Amino acid sequence: MSELQRILAENFECYISKRYRDIHSKNALQLLKGGQLRKFSGSTQEEAMNRLISDTCYLNGLTDDDFSLVKGDIKGNGVTVSNPGGDVTVGVDWHLYIRGKLVLINECKSYLDAAFLARAHAYMSKIKSYKGNSEVKSMVTSLERAIDINTYNYYMYGDVIDRCYFFTAGTRTSFKPMYIKKYWKNLNMYTIANMIKFIDDTVKESLTLNASTK
C-alpha cells in the first residue's frame, strides 16, 4: 500500500468512526428511532464509499470531467436491460463511470444479510450480463456481517460479485447494534486496505484499456 492509499484508509476509518462517536455522545436511543437509525447507518456507509472511490480516482490523475460516481438506485441513473419481453432499469448504490464507460458497481450496507446479498446479486447479474458490461467490476461492502457462511458462499460463487468486504469482525446481532457505544467494534484496516487496492486496480485497468483503444 502506498502512503497515499494509507491516508485514504485512515480517512475512511476516521469518517465512519467519527459519525458513530457523534451518535454515541448524543445517546442515539433517545434522539433517533427505528427508521432514523437505519437511515443514519446506511447514509454513513454510502458517503464513506463515495469519498473513497472519488478520492481513488483523483489519486489516479482523473478530474471531475473524467469520471462520475452516481447513485445507481436513483431514477434516471440505473442501467436499463431488456429481453424480448420488455425492459427493466436496475441499479445499486454506486455506479462509477470513467470517460463515459461503466467500470465499477458497489452496493454498500451497514449490515449484510441474505436478503440484501440476494438483491445485490440479482441486480449485479443483470448489469454485468448486459451488452458491453461484461468487464464491469462489482463489489459489496458492509460494516457488519449478518449472513451465514453457506448462504454467503452460494451468492459469492461465480463472477457476479467480484469482491465482498466486511469492515468489522464477527457476526451482527440485532440486540448489540454498533450505534450503541458499548457495542462498537473497531474497523479492520487490513480489509479496508484490500478494498482500496481493488478499487485502485479497477481504475488503473480502466485507464489502461482506455489508452489502448485510442
N, C-alpha and C positions, 0 to 999 in steps of 0.2 A: 504494500500500500504506500502510495506517495504521501508526502507531507500534506499536500492539498486535500487528498482524499481522507486523510486522518482528521483534518479540520472539518470536512463535511460530516464525517461520522460523529464527531463531538458535537457539532451544531445540531445534528438530527436528534441525538440523545438528549441534549440540553433543552431543545424546544419541547419535546414530549414530556420530559420530567418536570419542567417549569410549569407547563399547563396543569399537570396533575397536582403539583405542590400548591398552586394557587387555589385549586379546589379543596385540597386538604385544609388549607388555612382558613377557608371560609365555611367549613362544615357543610359539605355537599348535601348531606341528607336533609338539612334544614332549608337550604336555599334552592335546591334543584330536586325535581321529582320525575320519576319514570322517563317519559319521552325526552325531557330536557337533558337528563344524564346520558341517554343513548345518543342524542344529537351532539352533545359535548364530546363524547368518546369518539364518535365517527368523524366529526369535523377535525378533531386533533390529528387523527391518522391521515386524513386526506390532505390537510395543509402541510403536514410534515413531509409527505411524499411529493407534493407539489414543489416544495422548496428544494428537496434533494434532487429530483430529476432535472429541474430547471438549472440548478447550480452545476450539475454534472455537464449539462450542455454548454454552459458558459465556460467551464474549465477546458472544454474541447475546442474553444475558439468560436463557438456559434453565437450569433447575435439574435435579438428578438425577431429579426427579419428571416432568420434561417430556420427557426423551429417554432412550433406551437404546441402547447400542452393544454388539452381541452377536456372538460368533463364529458365523458362519453355517454353518461346516463342522462344528460340533459337533452331535451327535444331539439333536434337540428344538428346535434353533434355526433350521433351514433353512426354506425355503419349499416347501410341497407343491403340486405342479402335477399336473393329471390330464388324461386324454383318455379316450375310450370304452374303451380297452384296459386302463386302470389308472391308477396314480398313482406319482409318484416325488418324493422330497424332495431338493432341491438347495440348495447354499449356497456362498458364497465367504467369504473371511477375515472381513470385517466387514460387518455389516448395521446401518445407522443408522435407528432409528425415532424420529420426533418426534411426541409426543402420539398414539402408537399407530399411526402411519402410516409405512410403509417409504418412505424418501426417498433413500437412498444406499447403494450396494453397492460394496465395494472389495476387490479381490484384490491382495495385496502379495507381492512376491518379492524375493529377494536378487539374482537374475538372471532375466531373462525370455527363454525360448527358444520355439520354435514349438509344442512340446507344451504348455507352460504357457499360452501365449496361446490355443491352440485350446480347452483345457479351460475357461478363463475365459470365452471367447466362448460356448461351448455352455451353460454354467450361467447366464450373464447373460441370454442369449437366452430361456431358459426362464422365468426370473424376471420379466423385463420384458414378456414376451408374455402372462403370466397376468393374469387379470381384476383390475382395479384397480391394476396395477403399471406401466401404460404411461408414467407420468411419473417413474418412479424413475430417478435419475441413477446412472451407473456409471463407475468408473474403475479402471484397473490401474496400480499403482505398482511400481517396481523400482529397485534400486540400480544395476544394470548391464543393458545390452542384449546379448542373445546370440541375436539373430534377424536374418535378412537382411531388407532393406528391402522386397523384393517380397512375402514372406510376411507381414510386418508390415502392409503396405498392404492385403493381402487381408482380414485379420481386422478391420482398423480401418474398412473400407468400410461405410457404412450407419450405423445409430444404435444398434447393440447395445452397443458400448463407446464411451462419450462422450469419455473422455479417457484418455491413457496418458502417464505421466511417468517418465522415466529420470533418476535423480539424478546420474549421472556421465556424462562424455563418452566417446566411443569404444565399442569392442566388447569384451565379455568374452572372455578366453581362459582355458581351464582350467588352464594351467600358469603363470598370473600372477594367482592369487587375491588379493583385497584384504585377506584376513586375514593375509597376509604383508606386513610393514611396507614393504618396498621397492616393492611393487606397489599401495600405497594411492593412491587418486585422490580429490581434493577434490570435495565435493559442489557442484553448480551451484545457487547461491542464486536465480538468476533462475527456474529451473524450479520450485524449491520455492515461490517467491512466487506463480507462476502457479497451482500446485496449491492453495495456501491460498485464493486468490481463488475458484477453482472450488468448493471446499468451502463457503466463506462465502456465495457466491451461492446455492448449493443450499439451505443452511439458511435464508437470508433469503426465498427463493422459497417454501419450505415454510410459513414463518410467515405470509407474505402470503396464501397460498391458504387457510391455516387460518383466518385472521381473516375472510376474505371469505365463508366458508361458515357462519360463526356466525349 
